[in-house]
Amino acid sequence: MDLNALNAQVPKILSKRRNKVSKLFTVEQLDLQFSNNTTMTYERLMGGNGAILAVPFDGKDFLLTSEYACGFERYELGFVKGKIDANETPKEACNRELKEEIGFGAQNIMTLRNEMTVAPGMLQLKMYTYLCTGLYEMHLDGDEPEPISIVKVSPKEAYDLIFDVDSPLTEARAIAALTLALNRLNMF
């Protein structure tokens, strides 16, 4: 595989401007000059300290979540996820989010992927994904407006969620993480 294209000269940043547009989002505008002298203004959402996505596995089933997704105004299948707080490692954030969202901690937190991006052309966000095993009950108060439902899924059902064209699992991050988890567990 020839990855030399990733070493191309990056555009020169002529200027940057930040605009806080809500309590959650800051938009940064970058005036760029490309190697062929074309100039263009790009916009991106700023990403903070990054985020985690946890794939809990109790030895028999994966624990997916059903949580309200405002973007589509419906409940969506997914996994525990959340932002990494200041002075917190990604693994610490993972265990905290598990306890806050579904009431479980994990004795073993194994890295599935050190970094995943979501819409990197416009979103500055690093997502760290983990397989979480050795689950134990432990609840911390979180910021969810309602309890998050747990949907237990066997490895066979997980495989079907990934490959069924009409699957109710539509979030790309969750599909990728579940695929990596099945592979890590040698169930693929």
HELIX and SHEET records of a PDB file:
HELIX    1   1 ASN A    4  ASN A    7  5                                   4    
HELIX    2   2 PRO A   90  ILE A  102  1                                  13    
HELIX    3   3 PRO A  155  PHE A  163  1                                   9    
HELIX    4   4 ALA A  172  ARG A  184  1                                  13    
SHEET    1   A 3 LYS A  12  LYS A  20  0                                        
SHEET    2   A 3 THR A  26  GLN A  33 -1                                        
SHEET    3   A 3 THR A  39  LEU A  45 -1                                        
SHEET    1   B 4 VAL A  80  LYS A  83  0                                        
SHEET    2   B 4 ALA A  51  PRO A  56 -1                                        
SHEET    3   B 4 LYS A 126  GLU A 137  1                                        
SHEET    4   B 4 PHE A 104  THR A 117 -1                                        
SHEET    1   C 3 ARG A  74  GLY A  78  0                                        
SHEET    2   C 3 PHE A  62  ALA A  69 -1                                        
SHEET    3   C 3 SER A 149  VAL A 153 -1                                        
END                                                                             
